[in-house]
Amino acid sequence: MIQPFRYILKSIALVFSTSMLFFSCADTYKRVGDEALPNVFPQGVAQNFSLTYTETVEAMNNEDIDTTRVISVLSGPITEDFDNLEFPYRTFPKGLEVDIYDEKNNKNVIKADYGIRYSATNVIDLRGNVVIETHDGKMLEAPQLFYDQTNEWVFTQNKFKYTNPEEGTIMDGEGMDFNKDFSYLNAHKTFGLMTIKEDIND
């Protein structure tokens, strides 16, 4: 009876000593100079902002006069501008909404809880309750999406739910890429229940 009790005491002492060793090895070295992490601050902060992106129908030369059309409007409660950094970006810490207009002025809407727009690549990283609604009622829901503004392409590797009321279908899946008006859609993996509307004549 005495032997197991001594064994338990030795085990507790060993565990206690080892844990004290690990806790005493904390990094208390203060980094200064080149090895110190730089403090990063935005060069500008805007509240209740609205950024409008426009384009002309044809390329213009100097002193040409032409009309422009709105291609997208980006808005939200706050944005922080880090475009002064080596890899410039802009954050939207309290969410954002992007209204995208096609050639016929139809509006598609993207909403998210958080976003980062990388200025060098024109890619927007959307996170948290991301919802895309098209002018004709189609809807995509995902936890994260990337929108490539240059190529007008949207993609995700996360799970998604895609609703198409025009065809009466609901699709669940994982991984998808598509163009801005959903005319081309590539679902990488689908699963779960898919409701498909059938013609009465079939």
QUIVEN-V857868 format. One record per residue. RES is the residue in one small letter. D_CENTER is the distance of its C-alpha to the mean C-alpha in Angstrom with 2 decimals. Layout:
res->(RES,RES)
d_center->(D_CENTER,D_CENTER)
This chain:
res->(m,i,q,p,f,r,y,i,l,k,s,i,a,l,v,f,s,t,s,m,l,f,f,s,c,a,d,t,y,k,r,v,g,d,e,a,l,p,n,v,f,p,q,g,v,a,q,n,f,s,l,t,y,t,e,t,v,e,a,m,n,n,e,d,i,d,t,t,r,v,i,s,v,l,s,g,p,i,t,e,d,f,d,n,l,e,f,p,y,r,t,f,p,k,g,l,e,v,d,i,y,d,e,k,n,n,k,n,v,i,k,a,d,y,g,i,r,y,s,a,t,n,v,i,d,l,r,g,n,v,v,i,e,t,h,d,g,k,m,l,e,a,p,q,l,f,y,d,q,t,n,e,w,v,f,t,q,n,k,f,k,y,t,n,p,e,e,g,t,i,m,d,g,e,g,m,d,f,n,k,d,f,s,y,l,n,a,h,k,t,f,g,l,m,t,i,k,e,d,i,n,d)
d_center->(62.26,62.22,60.53,57.26,57.03,57.40,54.76,52.29,53.09,52.63,49.24,48.05,49.36,47.61,44.21,44.71,45.77,42.84,40.32,42.13,41.86,38.07,37.60,39.98,37.94,35.21,34.12,35.79,35.96,34.85,33.08,34.28,34.37,32.31,31.03,29.65,25.92,25.49,24.33,21.35,21.42,19.72,22.18,21.44,19.97,19.92,20.16,19.95,18.93,18.73,18.12,19.82,19.55,22.77,24.61,28.22,29.50,31.41,31.28,33.37,35.93,37.18,38.73,37.62,36.92,34.58,32.39,28.60,26.20,22.91,20.03,17.16,16.98,14.13,15.15,14.62,16.78,16.11,14.70,15.78,16.86,17.14,18.33,21.59,20.40,21.16,17.53,16.45,13.17,12.47,10.64,10.29,11.34,12.68,10.27,10.45,11.89,12.18,15.55,16.23,19.95,21.75,25.28,26.92,24.97,23.26,20.14,16.91,14.46,10.69,9.99,7.49,8.85,6.91,5.41,6.87,8.91,11.06,14.40,16.27,14.22,12.85,9.37,6.39,3.10,1.85,3.73,7.40,9.62,7.66,10.81,12.06,15.78,18.10,21.42,23.38,21.82,19.53,16.53,13.61,12.05,9.56,7.96,4.71,4.67,5.36,7.93,10.97,13.04,16.15,16.54,14.97,13.31,10.39,9.90,8.90,11.24,10.83,13.32,13.29,15.92,17.13,19.94,22.29,25.11,26.90,27.73,27.62,25.27,22.62,20.87,19.07,17.74,15.54,13.87,13.88,13.77,15.29,16.24,15.39,18.43,18.33,21.69,20.66,18.74,18.76,18.12,18.54,19.97,21.15,22.98,24.50,26.28,25.85,27.86,29.41,31.55,34.96,37.57,40.79,42.87,41.48)
